[in-house]
């Protein structure tokens, strides 16, 4: 294993120290438990909080800032944060307007965030949870009951953060979140496996001539293992899996998010994105907004994911709203 780390057991805290040094104008980091909060916390209105295992950066810690998250709770690599850490983030950010917890559908995340929400509610705070399950690859996996939460989480956090930033109350912010969850779908593919620092070896074996189609962001199995194929054939497979799951019809407006899983260079990611745009245009589907880059990763895994969100006027307005975080910023 070759990684730019010191002690594998301290890699998350060490990384957070670098985040705090690089973006002190946007975030502050608290340790033991580890949380990242906006520099201007507590929130003036509804607080939007998310988190999960580390190793997916910039999700979630890189999305803390005006127009997006008020706090992020990073667990150990590929490990859910504990309820006390989530509760610390709630305490640091949440006032009378309440908080919305954005949770990816992994068993540990759901359990620990809901436990923290119950503890906060017992203290008189209005804290609600929305679970995202946008992965079309599998119905159940080694870590979930139901579909996994993957790339759609990035879009959800941006849109919900914008709703909170403009002053929507908790009912309205929760309603927007549930709309996004209903309208977003994703699928991913892996060319190589990630290596968790404290494990020291790849999460799974994949031959030089194989890909894992429908992979999860922690290296969970996908739909099937396939021979390596051209980018054209692979993207056709990915787009079809998403479009047919909705199903999406001609004339609809969508946001297309093409993501690197961490190890695939932008040369390949943009190539795949261009193919996807053409395939959607051929189906009469209008790509009206786009996001391309490594925004939800799996350490150094080579591969990509694609996410499609059905857009309407409200979601478009919230997507376009100003945002200023370490990893995503426009309009400010």
Secondary structure, 3 states (H helix, E strand, C coil): CCCCCCCHHHHHHHHHHHHHHHCCCCEEEECCCCEEEECCCCCCCCEEEEEEEECCCCCCHHHEEECCECEEEEEEECCCCCHHHHHHHHHHHCCCCCEEEEEECCHHHHHHHHHHHHHHHHCCCCEEEEEECCECCCCCECCECCCCCCCHHHHHHHHHHHHHHCCCCHHHHHHHHHHHHHHEEEEEEECCCCECCCCCCECCCCCCCEEEECCCCCCCCCCEEEECCCHHHHHHHHHHHHHHHHCCCCCCEEEEEEEECCCCCHHHHHHHHHHHHHHHHHCCCEEEEEEEECCCCCCCCCEEEEEEEECCHHHHHHHHCCEEECCCEECC
